[in-house]
Amino acid sequence: MTFIKKYTLSLLLTLVVVFTLPLAGRAQSITSYEQAIKKADAQYNTGHFMDAKGYYQMALKYKQDDAYSKKRIAEIIDKMSQQMDKEDEYYDIIDKADIYYDQNAFDKALKYYRDALNVIPNDDYAKGRIAKILEMQANEQARLQNFKKQMADGNSYLEQNRFDDALAAFSMAKELFPNNPKPAEKIKATKELKADYLNRMKLFNEKTEEAGRYLLIKKYSNALKLYQEAQKLFPDNKEVAAKIAELKPMAKNQLAFDEKVAAADELYINKNYAAAKAKYQEAEKLWADNSYPSEMIAKIDSQLADQMKDLDKNYKKAIASADSLFKLEDYESAIAEYNLALTLKPNEQYPKSKLDVINGIYTKRKEELQAQYGAIIKKADSLFAAVAIDDAKKQYELALSIRPDDQYPKDQLKLIEAKAAELAAQQETKRKYDALVAEGDRLYKENHFELAIKKYKEAQLLGAISEYPAKRIKEIQLVMVNAEKAREIDENYNKQVLLGTRLKQQENYVEARKAFAAAAELKPAESMPKDQIAEIDAILLAKEQQAVIDAKFKAKIKSADSLYALKDYENAKLAYEAAAALKPNEPEPKKQVAKIETIQFNLQQEANRRKTYDAAIANADALYENKRYEEAKAAYQKALGVKPNENYPADQIAVIDQTLKKLAEENARKFQEAVVKADNYYEQSKFQDALLQYKIASSLKPGDEHCASRIESCNTEIDAMLRKIKGEYDLAIADADKLYASKIFDKAIKGYRKAEKIKPDETYPQEMIDKITKFIEENSVVDIINTPTTIDNGETKKFTFEPVKITVRKYNYILVRATNLDSGAGKLLFTYGSDKGKNGGFVINLIDEPGSHDYLIRVGNQYKWFSEDNNWMTILTQLGNVQIELVRISKTN
């Protein structure tokens, strides 16, 4: 606005001196003094002072000494001078307002624009700026509220594992505030969580599918193990939990079956066919559907049948083989052959005697091991203490094979199982801890500080494994604090630099120097403010010393030429402009500035096209990801308009067209469903529900006549119901207000409570009840009870008080504040009297709600109250215990 002010300041003198220019045209229509005066007065009276002055000057041509015209001209010049003073004040204020406006300091700018309006009311420029600021502030507030909502929705969706919805919400938040880092961080974290979730889901599906295949072949223990592994991935999955519960008894039975089969197989290997057959038969009873035991029984029967065909030969062959194995001390294999010989000829003594010999050998070995039992146990204990779990287990098992009935090795083996589980759990905890710390370190390096803190805190929850997470958290918090301080310094620094630059451009070098000095104090290491201060000092000095100006001009031109040669156009332009500011009459800097501006314009045009295209594509992609297909299509078309030869926008438009077609079909189905629901509600007179469904249908198919008609009908029905309720409420309020005006407060309260039940959202009834209660409290005559007093069910308590003055008895109310200590609707029975005896009473039905409640009783209308000097009162409780906080006698006028 400064150029306007400069122009206005010189305008008055210019117009006074050079007003003769337009007179030639007007002089053609003015032919006399009277005509000139008439025209001049008309313009003067309507406030067109410049035109009026011209006509008065024309009148002076006809009457050179006309006093009236000279007086009017003097008045006009005085008025214009006053107007100029106002305009000077106005433009001084507007200049400040514009500076703050350009700095986005809108609150300060708003104040100065309003101050300007106090000087020149109704000024369009100031009013326009005020309206723009208020609009921007309102839009900014709405945008901030929407941003917070989108972030909250995104977090809520994340908790529900609705990752795509969360991404859409966070993307919307990012679109609202592109420079806010929070949405981008949340988007990245959401994508990572989604990837992790999908990986776990993939593994979960693989585990459950494999478990299902094991179920088909009835491998219950294998299936159980896989379901348990799947449950670790998703602990809350109810279907897997049900499968595990179902399979546990079946797997237990299968394990018993496997033990029987293993024992039978061992006997079969040792060719003890009779004992093996018995074990296979026991296994067959545990799992009738498994064919293995029956197959092995058939195999044993077949082998025995083959052996019986040539009994003597096979017997001798078995004995020979057994004796050979016995000599080689392969006792296990020898046992198998002797068992086969006994199976063939059960009554033969030789194989029995040989088996006894082998058993004796085993017994002797066992006795030798028995002698070593203590040493074995000691070794096992030592290994266990050293946490050599596997080696300790082998020693305890060896000890147990020596003494099967000894409880100690059994107990130790159980402890080993527990210790192994504990070590496995510790190892798993350490694995999780290491993974969380590694993820925290990664996020820290990528400056995702809040996400990193979250990971470190999760690591801390696993136990005090290391102080590393706490140390990292403190480091991050310090970094964040320092970053915030640095951001504040940067912001203040940039404001001062911007202000200094603007003031410098306005040639206000003293104030500009102050701004750059303030910037230099904020950032002492930055050279730019110091350079600016030095330059300003040089400019100030240059005004006194032309030689210095010339030298500086040459230096600037040289610097600008160097920068121009290096294609540093922006700094070159600044240098040329600085040179032009030093010597405004020199044409070369201006030519160079114009040349640079042309180059910059061409570069900017190309950059703008690329930026516009990239922005359109980014916007279109975001809209597409958020499923806002129509807007996305328009954005892709905008991108095509900028770069028609690009394939990507055209491909995306084709995809969107297909998607929109599918969506249209889906919307048609949803529309029909909504209309059916709405019609059903409408037929049932459920107009609120019907209205909601019709609106849903109308949003899917705008302009549908049936929906529009039904919406109008529903609104009519709802309005009718609301009017009916309003009428009942107004009637109840009117009745209550009459009772209040008549100071019949107890009935007025009942009336207000009735109105409150009709329209619970209205505050007026409770306000009036509070007003009555306050009035009664403030007009206290005497407190019968003013400290909490408990009266048990069926108990009567008596209280005395000084008789109320007869002049106020007819206007007495009793305020009771009580808490029902038991559930249910209890009662309070009040009796009052004098020294002569009982005179009257009243009953209070307690409200069946928790907390303290006030009850108001008008006793002044009871004859025995105002006619007798009542000085005592009893209270009896029924149907529950009651605490009474207050019994107060009050009066009205």
Sequence and secondary structure as in RCSB ss.txt:
>XXXX:A:sequence
MTFIKKYTLSLLLTLVVVFTLPLAGRAQSITSYEQAIKKADAQYNTGHFMDAKGYYQMALKYKQDDAYSKKRIAE
IIDKMSQQMDKEDEYYDIIDKADIYYDQNAFDKALKYYRDALNVIPNDDYAKGRIAKILEMQANEQARLQNFKKQ
MADGNSYLEQNRFDDALAAFSMAKELFPNNPKPAEKIKATKELKADYLNRMKLFNEKTEEAGRYLLIKKYSNALK
LYQEAQKLFPDNKEVAAKIAELKPMAKNQLAFDEKVAAADELYINKNYAAAKAKYQEAEKLWADNSYPSEMIAKI
DSQLADQMKDLDKNYKKAIASADSLFKLEDYESAIAEYNLALTLKPNEQYPKSKLDVINGIYTKRKEELQAQYGA
IIKKADSLFAAVAIDDAKKQYELALSIRPDDQYPKDQLKLIEAKAAELAAQQETKRKYDALVAEGDRLYKENHFE
LAIKKYKEAQLLGAISEYPAKRIKEIQLVMVNAEKAREIDENYNKQVLLGTRLKQQENYVEARKAFAAAAELKPA
ESMPKDQIAEIDAILLAKEQQAVIDAKFKAKIKSADSLYALKDYENAKLAYEAAAALKPNEPEPKKQVAKIETIQ
FNLQQEANRRKTYDAAIANADALYENKRYEEAKAAYQKALGVKPNENYPADQIAVIDQTLKKLAEENARKFQEAV
VKADNYYEQSKFQDALLQYKIASSLKPGDEHCASRIESCNTEIDAMLRKIKGEYDLAIADADKLYASKIFDKAIK
GYRKAEKIKPDETYPQEMIDKITKFIEENSVVDIINTPTTIDNGETKKFTFEPVKITVRKYNYILVRATNLDSGA
GKLLFTYGSDKGKNGGFVINLIDEPGSHDYLIRVGNQYKWFSEDNNWMTILTQLGNVQIELVRISKTN
>XXXX:A:secstr
 HHHHHHHHHHHHHHHHSTTTTHHHHHTT  SHHHHHHHHHHHHHTT HHHHHHHHHHHHHHSTT HHHHHHHHH
HHHHHHHHHHHHHHHHHHHHHHHHHHHTT HHHHHHHHHHHHHHSTT HHHHHHHHHHHHHHHHHHHHHHHHHHH
HHHHHHHHHTT HHHHHHHHHHHHHH TT HHHHHHHHHHHHHHHHHHHHHHHHHHHHHHHHHHHHTT HHHHHH
HHHHHHHHSTT HHHHHHHHHHHHHHHHHHHHHHHHHHHHHHHHTT HHHHHHHHHHHHHH TT  HHHHHHHHH
HHHHHHHHHTHHHHHHHHHHHHHHHHHTT HHHHHHHHHHHHHH TT HHHHHHHHHHHHHHHHHHHHHHHTHHH
HHHHHHHHHHTT HHHHHHHHHHHHHH TT HHHHHHHHHHHHHHHHHHHHHHHHHHHHHHHHHHHHHHHTT HH
HHHHHHHHHHHT SS SHHHHHHHHHHHHHHHHHHHHHHHHHHHHHHHHHHHHHHTT HHHHHHHHHHHHHH TT
 HHHHHHHHHHHHHHHHHH HHHHHHHHHHHHHHHHHHHHTT HHHHHHHHHHHHHH TT HHHHHHHHHHHHHH
HHHHHHHHHHHHHHHHHHHHHHHHHTT HHHHHHHHHHHHHH TT HHHHHHHHHHHHHHHHHHHHHHHHHHHHH
HHHHHHHHTT HHHHHHHHHHHHHHSTT HHHHHHHHHHHHHHHHHHHHHHHHHHHHHHHHHHHHHTT HHHHHH
HHHHHHHH TT SHHHHHHHHHHHHHHHTEEEEEE S EEE TT EEEEE     TTTGGGEEEEEEEEE SSS 
 EEEEEEEETTEEEEEEEEE  SSSSEEEEEEE TTSHHHHHS   EEEEEEESS EEEEEEEEEE  
